[in-house]
Amino acid sequence: MSDAQLPVLDFVLTNYKNFNARATRDALLSYWRHISSGGRMFWAVAGAMSSAQLGITLAPAIRAGLIHGLSVTGANLEESLFRLVAHHGYKDFPNYRYLTKSDDTKILADRMRRVTDTSIPEDEAFRAVEKIIVPMWQRATANGERRFWHEYFYEVIQAIEPGAYEGDPEACWLLAAARAKLPIVVPGYEDSTFGNIFASYVKTGECDARIVKSGIEYMADFYGRYQELSAGEGIGFFQIGGGIAGDFPICVVPSIKYDLAQPVKPWAYFCQISDSTTSYGSYSGATPNEKITWDKLTETTPMFVIESDATIVAPLVLRALLECKRHPAEAEALIARHGM
């Protein structure tokens, strides 16, 4: 049997035997078993993953039905849009570790905003999108409309004419999510470039803060979303990084159970990729076992922690899963040949 259709899966199964490599392999196989048995998966994305172009594999995974909901930071939400409309204006700095303060001052003067080894062009990204979204906010203010933060971005990204694309639309996860009407929560969206821009329009009186639904309303809405998503075989939780993108949505389970006093299924799977060592005393960096005490996971929940760089691990996992999705029988045969 040829494994030409499953090169990444074959590579992982052949080479990933111990330590973080083993955790990556086992998390991948458990993810696939959960999906192939009819389960769903929810992703929490922190960090600067959109600027790091995770959409190259995240967007196809959304289209393939490997991801069924998302929690993202406001920065990741908007930066997926920026990559679509301003890709040519980005500039990379592969030697970023050796930049001086003077070098970064020059980058500022060039109207670029550096994100590690790349940079977002202010005029082509921030100001171009501002021209589209601010009139939406103003119309909502005039009409007394209220929407969730991501709903404005869903409208923006689908309103942009394909001729204005600079990035590959097939690699834009926000566009894929908008077209699929994927459930999204954006906790703490105020902490983003467009959160700041929106605040400035509220301050000047041009927009009403009430046109954007609050984080509390996100959670209240997420109660129902979670119950829908967890039906059947349940929904797993795949987390990149720490912080509010992960902390906010994972709390839905105990909140439904204790605060609403309603029956609820626990998360059916958990995996976190982080280059920070997990430890007790810090929720965002806590080991999965600690989440058992908060009634978010159970002792039978498949749990994985991959202490590595998500820009390396997540695309590898997603590409292998896409291979499995496209060739399920061949994938199962290959997995069986490796004795797993």
C-alpha positions, -999 to +999 in steps of 0.1 A: +000+000+000+013+034-009+015+061+017+020+089-008-013+105+001-004+106+038+032+119+039+028+141+071+009+114+090+035+088+080+063+111+091+047+117+125+039+080+131+074+070+120+095+096+139+075+110+168+082+085+196+090+103+228+088+136+248+070+165+230+070+146+198+051+117+214+026+142+229+021+157+194+015+122+179-009+111+206-028+144+205-031+141+167-044+105+169-069+113+196-081+143+177-087+122+146-105+094+166-128+120+181-136+136+148-140+103+129-164+090+156-186+120+150-173+144+176-165+181+171-136+203+180-133+239+194-101+259+190-088+286+213-062+308+195-040+332+214-007+348+204+000+363+170-010+332+150-028+352+123+003+373+116+023+340+116-001+329+088-016+299+106-045+304+082-026+285+056-037+253+074-064+266+097-087+278+068-086+244+050-093+227+083-124+248+088-136+240+053-129+203+058-151+202+090-122+196+114-130+228+134-165+236+146-160+268+167-133+293+177-123+315+206-098+341+193-082+373+206-093+405+189-058+408+174-060+374+158-094+382+144-084+415+127-049+402+117-065+375+096-083+402+077-051+423+074-033+394+058-060+392+032-062+429+022-026+440+028-003+410+024+020+428-001+026+456+023+040+433+051+077+434+056+097+406+073+126+410+097+143+376+099+171+391+121+146+406+145+166+393+175+194+417+167+174+449+160+184+479+181+161+505+195+171+528+166+161+500+142+127+497+157+123+535+158+129+535+120+103+508+116+078+530+134+087+560+111+081+537+081+045+533+095+050+496+102+040+477+133+064+449+141+051+415+153+082+395+161+098+388+126+071+404+105+052+437+105+018+450+097+016+481+073-005+508+090-019+525+059-026+493+039-041+474+069-054+496+098-065+526+078-078+507+048-101+485+070-110+515+091-126+531+061-149+501+057-158+492+093-163+527+108-193+534+085-208+501+097-204+512+133-219+546+125-249+530+108-254+506+137-253+536+160-279+555+140-302+525+138-297+513+174-284+479+162-263+456+184-240+429+173-211+407+185-176+420+177-169+392+152-201+398+134-189+431+121-157+414+109-177+387+093-196+413+073-164+433+064-145+403+051-174+391+029-180+426+016-145+430+002-144+424-035-120+396-046-101+420-068-090+438-036-074+406-022-036+407-018-034+375+003-046+341-008-083+338+002-079+301+006-054+308+034-077+333+052-093+315+082-116+344+090-131+342+055-135+305+058-152+309+092-175+337+080-186+316+050-192+286+073-210+308+099-187+293+125-196+301+161-169+325+175-162+342+208-138+371+210-132+377+247-115+409+256-118+423+220-111+458+235-075+447+237-069+450+199-061+477+174-097+480+163-108+478+199-088+509+204-101+525+172-137+518+183-130+533+217-118+565+200-150+568+180-170+562+212-150+589+230-157+615+202-194+606+203-195+593+167-203+557+178-222+543+207-204+517+228-236+497+230-236+487+194-211+460+203-224+432+226-203+427+258-182+398+269-209+388+293-233+386+264-208+364+246-208+339+275-246+340+278-249+332+241-221+306+243-242+286+268-266+276+240-238+272+214-219+248+236-250+227+243-255+224+205-219+217+197-215+191+225-245+170+214-237+135+203-201+125+208-192+158+224-168+186+216-131+188+223-109+218+232-077+225+213-058+255+228-029+275+214-012+296+241-028+307+273-047+338+285-083+348+279-087+331+245-086+298+263-097+307+298-130+323+287-146+295+267-134+265+287-154+280+317-187+274+299-190+239+313-189+246+350-209+278+345-238+258+328-236+231+356-233+253+386-246+288+377-274+277+354-280+244+373-284+226+340-270+192+328-240+196+306-214+174+290-177+180+299-152+188+272-145+156+254-108+162+247-081+187+257-048+197+241-027+228+247+003+239+227+025+263+246+061+271+247+057+281+284+061+253+309+028+246+326+027+250+363+003+252+392-007+286+406-013+300+371-045+291+355-035+299+319-004+278+324-019+251+346-016+215+339-048+198+326-053+179+359-060+212+376-090+217+353-106+185+367-110+204+400-129+232+382-152+206+366-140+215+331-124+181+324-128+147+339-102+120+348-112+101+316-109+131+293-080+126+268-055+153+278-023+165+261+002+192+267+027+200+239+055+223+251+067+236+218+062+264+193+026+265+180+038+280+147+057+246+142+033+222+158-002+234+148+004+234+110+019+199+113-011+186+132-036+203+109-019+190+077-019+154+091-056+157+100-064+170+066-047+140+051-068+117+074-100+136+064-093+132+027-082+096+029-098+081+060-095+044+051-058+048+041-052+067+073-067+040+095-047+014+077-015+033+082-022+039+119-029+002+124+003-007+107+022+014+132+004-005+160-017+024+173 
